């Protein structure tokens, strides 16, 4: 595997603070350890797209499915301590934190590209401070690259039209347009809604056709947003913790995690006109109830399963983690009615709380992992200034 070393500088304070100015206890412990041993070793990333990440001494935070809801995404990032709540400039405040979003950014909401832009912008800032931002592709990402737009919100088609107009204004400079889109998206949405083109009534067929064509051009295989998605894996190992959208199973490990990541990435990047066996959709990763992005083996509600099924999923989780030498697994995909929780005898953490207005519109929650100790961060009812922290030990 190719190894890319991200040599990132040391800054203080290395971890986010709560609104009261006090660092969370877990952050203090890691900060003290880092101070005792000097600047931490650099983050190293193996694989293309990333497959194995070594992030010594880093705090890890994981966020579940956001489905096109920029407001809720930002609320989750503020809760995680990686985004400034006081600035509209989308400033990274996480220091050396490693942020992981576990897929399903797309569909059901109208700010999908803005969220992709936000995470990419934060990643640039995080790298300069010794942190990093990673994304994992989910089933809705692969569906859009396939051209399956069944779950696209009408506003999602509108955003594609507005983004292409902005790209033209940027004279086709993709990096400038993509990274800055989150800073202009809200204003342009308001302007667009106020214009005659902002009307999306059932009989506005011309607009629907334009929106569909715009989305297809961006997300089709080999398209610019498909190529952005291709930079991200379907399974990621960070400090011996597995992050994926649906769930990693034994036959995925046998097939090869890096191989799956590479094949999905190549399928997304390769134009559909280049139709050969090497660029067929990787079935084991993207199709079927037991694929990496679709599996609900670990995340299904216990009330919907038999006792035998629960025992079997726990055994399979243990076998899978042992086969890759991992300490735990973090998944999304299945909304958890009662919030972020652990299943399979504490081996698997489920972080999809259905926060998007297109799903459950629930309060954001975030999983924090410090020194291999997972904790759930929740906001209190009326304020983000204080955090309710549930410790599962």
C-alpha positions in Angstrom: 0.0 0.0 0.0 1.2 3.5 -0.8 1.7 5.5 2.4 1.0 9.2 2.4 2.3 11.0 5.5 0.5 14.2 6.5 3.1 16.1 8.4 1.0 18.5 10.4 2.1 21.2 12.8 1.4 21.4 16.5 -0.9 24.1 17.8 -2.4 24.9 21.2 -5.0 24.4 22.5 -5.1 21.0 20.8 -8.7 20.1 21.7 -12.0 22.0 21.6 -13.5 23.7 24.6 -17.0 23.9 25.7 -18.9 27.2 25.8 -18.0 27.7 29.5 -14.3 27.6 28.6 -13.6 24.3 30.2 -12.2 21.4 28.2 -14.1 18.1 28.5 -12.4 15.6 30.9 -11.4 13.2 28.1 -9.8 16.0 26.2 -7.8 17.2 29.2 -6.4 13.7 29.7 -5.2 13.5 26.1 -3.9 17.0 26.2 -1.8 16.3 29.3 -0.4 13.2 27.7 0.5 15.1 24.5 2.2 17.8 26.5 4.2 15.3 28.5 5.5 13.7 25.4 5.9 16.8 23.2 4.3 17.3 19.8 2.4 14.2 18.6 3.6 12.1 15.7 2.2 13.0 12.3 -1.0 11.4 10.9 -0.2 8.8 8.3 -2.7 7.6 5.7 -2.3 4.3 3.8 -4.2 3.5 0.7 -5.8 5.4 -2.1 -8.5 6.1 -1.2 -7.6 6.1 2.5 -7.9 2.6 4.1 -5.7 2.7 7.2 -5.0 5.8 9.3 -2.6 6.1 12.1 -3.4 9.2 14.2 -1.3 8.9 17.4 -2.7 10.7 20.4 -5.7 12.2 18.5 -9.2 12.6 19.7 -11.7 11.0 17.2 -15.2 12.2 16.7 -17.8 10.4 14.5 -20.9 11.9 13.0 -23.7 9.9 11.4 -26.0 10.4 8.4 -26.8 14.1 7.6 -28.8 13.8 4.4 -28.5 17.3 2.9 -29.3 19.2 6.1 -26.6 21.9 6.4 -28.0 23.5 9.6 -28.1 20.2 11.5 -24.7 19.2 10.1 -23.2 22.5 11.5 -25.0 21.9 14.8 -23.4 18.5 15.1 -19.9 19.9 14.2 -20.3 22.6 16.8 -21.4 20.0 19.3 -18.3 18.0 18.4 -16.1 21.1 19.1 -14.7 21.2 15.6 -16.7 24.2 14.1 -16.9 27.7 15.5 -20.4 28.6 16.7 -19.5 32.4 16.7 -18.4 32.8 13.1 -20.2 32.4 9.8 -16.8 31.7 8.1 -16.8 28.0 8.9 -13.7 28.0 11.0 -12.1 24.7 12.2 -11.8 24.7 16.0 -10.9 21.1 16.5 -7.1 21.5 16.6 -5.7 18.0 16.3 -9.1 16.2 16.4 -9.8 13.6 13.7 -13.4 13.9 12.4 -15.1 11.1 10.6 -18.5 11.4 8.8 -19.8 7.9 8.1 -21.8 8.5 4.9 -25.2 9.4 3.5 -24.5 13.1 3.0 -26.7 13.0 -0.1 -30.5 12.8 -0.7 -33.5 13.9 1.4 -32.2 17.5 1.9 -31.3 20.6 -0.2 -27.8 21.5 0.8 -25.8 18.3 -0.2 -23.0 20.1 -2.1 -22.7 22.7 0.6 -22.1 19.9 3.1 -19.5 18.3 0.9 -17.9 21.7 0.4 -17.9 22.4 4.2 -16.2 19.1 5.1 -13.5 19.6 2.4 -12.9 23.1 3.6 -12.6 22.0 7.2 -10.2 19.2 6.1 -7.8 21.8 4.6 -7.9 23.8 7.9 -7.6 20.7 10.1 -4.5 19.5 8.3 -2.8 22.8 9.0 -3.4 22.2 12.8 -2.5 18.6 13.0 -6.0 17.2 12.6 -7.9 15.7 9.7 -11.4 15.2 8.3 -12.4 11.9 6.7 -15.6 10.8 4.9 -16.9 7.4 4.3 -19.3 6.8 1.3 -22.7 5.4 2.1 -25.5 3.8 0.0 -26.9 7.1 -1.0 -23.6 8.2 -2.5 -23.3 5.1 -4.6 -27.0 5.4 -5.6 -26.4 8.9 -7.0 -23.4 7.9 -8.9 -25.5 5.1 -10.4 -28.0 7.7 -11.5 -30.7 6.6 -8.9 -32.3 9.9 -7.9 -35.4 8.5 -6.2 -34.6 10.1 -2.9 -33.4 13.5 -4.1 -35.2 16.4 -2.6 -36.4 19.0 -5.2 -34.1 21.5 -3.5 -31.3 19.1 -4.2 -31.8 19.5 -8.0 -32.0 23.3 -7.5 -28.7 23.3 -5.7 -27.0 21.5 -8.6 -28.3 24.2 -11.0 -27.1 27.0 -8.7 -23.7 25.3 -8.2 -23.1 25.0 -12.0 -23.9 28.7 -12.4 -21.4 29.5 -9.7 -18.8 27.2 -11.3 -19.2 29.2 -14.5 -18.7 32.5 -12.6 -15.5 31.0 -11.2 -14.4 30.4 -14.8 -14.5 26.6 -14.3 -12.0 26.7 -11.4 -13.3 23.6 -9.7 -11.2 23.8 -6.5 -12.2 27.5 -5.9 -15.8 26.9 -6.6 -16.1 23.7 -4.6 -14.3 24.8 -1.5 -16.0 28.2 -1.4 -19.5 27.0 -2.2 -20.5 26.6 1.5 -19.8 30.3 2.0 -22.1 31.5 -0.8 -24.7 28.7 -0.9 -27.2 30.2 1.5 -27.2 33.6 -0.1 -27.6 32.2 -3.6 -30.4 29.9 -2.4 -32.4 32.9 -1.2 -31.7 34.8 -4.4 -32.8 31.8 -6.4 -36.0 31.3 -4.4 -37.0 34.9 -5.0 -36.5 34.6 -8.7 -39.1 33.1 -11.2 -36.8 30.1 -11.7 -37.2 29.3 -8.0 -40.7 27.8 -8.6 -40.8 24.0 -8.4 -44.4 23.2 -9.1 -45.4 19.7 -10.4 -46.0 21.1 -13.8 -42.7 22.9 -14.2 -41.3 20.2 -16.4 -38.6 22.3 -18.0 -37.1 23.1 -14.7 -37.2 19.5 -13.6 -35.4 18.4 -16.8 -32.7 21.1 -16.2 -32.3 20.0 -12.6 -32.0 16.4 -13.5 -29.5 17.1 -16.3 -27.4 19.3 -13.9 -27.4 16.6 -11.2 -26.5 13.9 -13.8 -23.6 15.9 -15.1 -22.2 16.4 -11.6 -22.7 12.9 -10.1 -22.4 10.6 -13.1 -19.4 8.3 -13.2 -16.4 10.4 -14.0 -18.3 13.6 -13.2 -16.7 16.2 -10.9 -18.7 15.3 -7.8 -18.4 11.6 -8.5 -14.7 12.1 -8.5 -14.9 14.0 -5.2 -16.7 11.0 -3.7 -14.1 8.7 -5.2 -11.5 10.2 -2.9 -13.3 8.6 0.1 -13.4 4.9 1.1 -16.3 2.6 2.0 -14.3 1.2 5.0 -11.8 3.1 7.0 -9.6 1.9 9.9 -8.4 4.7 12.2 -6.3 3.7 15.2 -7.8 0.2 15.0 -11.4 1.4 14.9 -13.4 0.5 11.9 -15.7 3.2 10.3 -18.2 2.2 7.6 -21.7 3.0 6.7 -23.6 -0.3 6.9 -21.3 -2.8 8.5 -18.1 -4.8 7.8 -18.7 -8.5 7.6 -16.3 -11.5 7.4 -16.7 -12.0 3.7 -15.8 -8.3 3.1 -12.5 -8.9 5.0 -11.8 -12.0 3.0 -12.4 -10.1 -0.2 -10.0 -7.4 1.0 -10.9 -4.0 2.5 -8.3 -2.0 0.4 -9.5 -3.9 -2.7 -13.1 -2.9 -2.1 -12.1 0.8 -1.5 -10.0 0.8 -4.6 -12.7 -0.8 -6.8 -15.5 1.5 -5.6 -13.2 4.5 -6.2 -12.3 3.4 -9.7 -15.9 2.7 -10.6 -16.9 6.2 -9.5 -14.0 7.9 -11.3 -14.3 5.9 -14.6 -16.8 7.3 -17.1 -19.6 4.9 -17.8 -18.7 4.9 -21.5 -15.5 3.0 -20.5 -17.6 -0.1 -19.9 -15.3 -3.0 -19.2 -15.1 -5.7 -16.5 -12.6 -3.7 -14.4 -15.1 -0.8 -13.9 -18.3 -2.7 -13.2 -20.0 -1.7 -10.0 -18.4 -3.6 -7.0 -21.4 -5.7 -5.9 -19.8 -6.8 -2.6 -19.4 -3.2 -1.4 -22.4 -1.5 -2.9 -25.3 -3.9 -3.7 -27.3 -6.3 -1.7 -28.5 -6.6 1.9 -25.0 -7.8 3.1 -22.9 -5.3 1.3 -20.8 -2.8 3.2 -23.1 0.2 2.5 -26.4 -1.6 2.9 -26.0 -4.1 5.7 -28.1 -3.6 8.9 -26.7 -6.7 10.6 -25.4 -4.7 13.5 -27.6 -1.6 13.6 -31.2 -3.0 13.4 -33.3 -2.3 16.5 -33.2 -5.1 19.1 -37.0 -5.1 19.4 -37.2 -6.1 15.7 -34.9 -9.1 16.1 -35.0 -12.5 17.7 -32.7 -13.4 20.5 -30.8 -15.8 18.3 -30.3 -13.1 15.6 -28.9 -10.7 18.2 -26.5 -13.4 19.5 -25.4 -14.2 15.9 -24.7 -10.5 15.0 -22.6 -10.2 18.2 -20.6 -13.3 17.3 -20.1 -12.1 13.7 -19.0 -8.6 14.9 -16.5 -10.2 17.2 -15.1 -12.4 14.5 -14.9 -9.5 12.0 -13.1 -7.2 14.4 -10.7 -10.0 15.5 -9.9 -10.7 11.9 -8.7 -7.2 11.3 -7.3 -6.6 14.7 -9.8 -3.8 15.5 -11.1 -2.6 18.8 -14.6 -1.6 17.7 -16.8 -0.6 14.8 -18.7 2.6 14.1 -21.6 2.5 11.6 -24.5 4.7 10.4 -27.3 3.8 7.9 -30.1 2.9 10.4 -31.7 5.7 12.4 -31.5 5.1 16.1 -34.7 6.2 17.7 -33.0 6.5 21.2 -29.8 8.2 19.9 -26.3 7.0 19.5 -25.8 3.7 21.3 -23.7 0.5 21.3 -24.8 -2.9 20.2 -23.3 -6.4 19.8 -22.1 -6.5 23.4 -20.4 -3.1 23.1 -18.5 -4.0 19.9 -20.5 -1.8 17.4 -21.5 1.8 17.8 -24.5 3.1 15.8 -24.3 6.9 15.2 -27.1 7.6 12.8 -29.7 9.5 14.8 -31.8 10.7 11.8 -30.8 14.3 12.4 -31.8 15.6 9.0 -35.2 17.3 8.5 -35.7 14.8 5.7 -35.5 11.9 8.2 -36.4 12.3 11.9 -35.2 15.8 12.5 -33.8 14.7 15.8 -31.2 16.4 18.0 -27.7 15.9 16.8 -25.5 13.5 18.7 -21.8 12.8 18.2 -19.6 9.8 19.2 -16.2 10.8 20.7 -13.3 8.3 21.1 -10.4 9.3 23.3 -7.8 6.8 24.4 -10.1 4.1 23.0 -12.9 5.2 25.3 -16.1 6.0 23.4 -18.5 8.6 24.8 -21.7 10.1 23.4 -22.0 13.9 23.2 -25.5 15.4 23.3 -26.6 18.9 23.5 -28.9 20.0 26.2 -32.4 21.0 25.3 -32.0 24.8 25.1 -28.3 25.4 24.7 -25.1 24.2 23.0 -23.0 25.9 25.7 -23.1 22.8 27.9 -22.8 19.2 26.8 -24.4 16.1 28.2 -21.8 13.4 28.1 -22.7 9.8 28.5 -19.8 7.5 29.3 -20.1 3.8 28.2 -17.5 1.8 30.0 
